[in-house]
């Protein structure tokens, strides 16, 4: 390597990371959009069984279905809109480094919200919503995929030689 040649260093992420996070984000977006629609239409068409422990209507119409007056379904929709944008392939390729911290931080905050909602379902409402459970699982898996992707990322050094 000569004194004038530049060393190029770039972060290489696993090839599966961007498409996997995008698919998860879109699935979460669709689920959250359905729950938001149901919230604003009075939960009249929820496709969910109504047993003692599984009751989507009881969950989505409870006092716990809003946080500070904002429907948690809408918060979930906004979360997955943001995550979908952050997980677009073009954003993975061209965004500055801090965007990965936004992804990880956003997914971590999403998981904290999941813990709050699970607490409400199990200890306050005494019922679970299968559609909500879908959002919870997708949020958890999205965070795990982002963390694993970060672990398997590495720097590629091109010294021009």
N, C-alpha and C positions, 0 to 999 in steps of 0.2 A: 504494500500500500504506500503510495507516495504521500508526501507532506500536504499536497493540495487536494487530495481526494476526500470526499465526504462519506461519512458513515450514516447509512439510513437505518433507522430503528423504527419498527412499527409493531403494534400489538396485533397478534393473530388470535382470533377466536375460533373455537370449533365450528365447523361448517353447519352442524345441526342446530346451533344456538339460536340464530335469528329466525329461521322458519318455525322452530318449536315454540319460541316465545310469542311469535305472531299468532300461531294457531290457538294457543292457550288464551291469549288476550282477546281474540275474536270470539272464541267460545264463551268466555266470561262476559263479553260485551253483549252477545245475543241473550244470554241468560239474564243478565241485569236489565236489559231493555225489556224483556218480557215481564220481569218483576215490577219495573217502573210503570209499564202499561197497566198492569193489574192494579197497582196502587192507585193510579189516577182514574181507573174505571170501576173502582169499588170491589175489586177481587171477585168479579162475578164469573169469570171463565177459567179460573185456576184449575189446571189438570193435575189434581193431586188427591190422593185418598184422604178420607176424613176418618181417622181412627183416634183412639185415645192419645196415642203418642205421635202420630204423623198427621198434621193438620195445617196445611199451608194457609188456609183462610184465617185460622186463629192466630198464626204467627204474623202474617202480613197486615192484619188489621188491629193488632194489639197496640198498646201504648208504647211498646218498645220498637215499633216499626218506624218511629221518627226519632231523630236525635237533634235536639235544639230546634225543633219545628221543621226540620228537613227530613224528608223520607229517606230511610237508609237505602232503599232501592235506587233512588236518584243518586245518592252518594256512590253507590256501587257502579252505576252507569257512568258517572263522571270519572271514577277511578279507571274503569276499563277503556273508556275513550282515551284517556291520557296514556295508559299502558300500551294500547294498540298503536298510537302515534309513536311512542318511544321505541316500540319493537318493530317498526317498519324496516325492511331491509335497507332502504336508503339511509335511514337514521343510524342503523348499525354501522354502515360503511363510512359515513361522512361526518357524523356528529363529533364534537369535541369530547375529550375524555370524561368530563364531569357528567355527561349524560348517563354513563353506566352507573354512577352513584345515584342519579335521579331514579333510574330503574330499580336498583336495589333498595333504595330508601322508600320509594313508593310501594314496592311489594311488601316491605317490612311493615309499613304503616297499614297496608291492606290486611296483613295477617293479624296485627293488633286489633283491627276492627272485627275481624273474624272471631277472635277470642271473646271480645265483648258480646258479639251477637250469639255465639254459642252459650255463653253464660246466661244471656237473657232467655234463650230458647229452653235450656235445661232447668234453670232455677227460678225463672219468673213466669214464663208462659207455659211451661210443662208440656211442650209439643215442639216438633221440628217440622221444618218445611223442606221438602225434597228439592225444590228449585233453589232455595237458599243454600242448602247443603252442596249443590252443584257449584255455586259461586265460591263457597268456602274451600272446597277441594281444589278448584281451579286456581284460586289465590295462593294456596299452600304450595301446589305443584309449581306454579310460576316462580315463586320465590326460590324453591329448591333448584329449579332449572337454572335460574340466574346465578345462584351461588356456585353450583357445579360448573357452569360455563366459565365463571370467573376463575375457578380453581384450575381448569384445563386450558385457560388462555396462556399464551406465552409471547415473548418478544422475539421477533425475527430480525436478525442483524444482517444487513448487506453492506459489507465493507468495500464494495466496488472492485474487489480483486478478481 
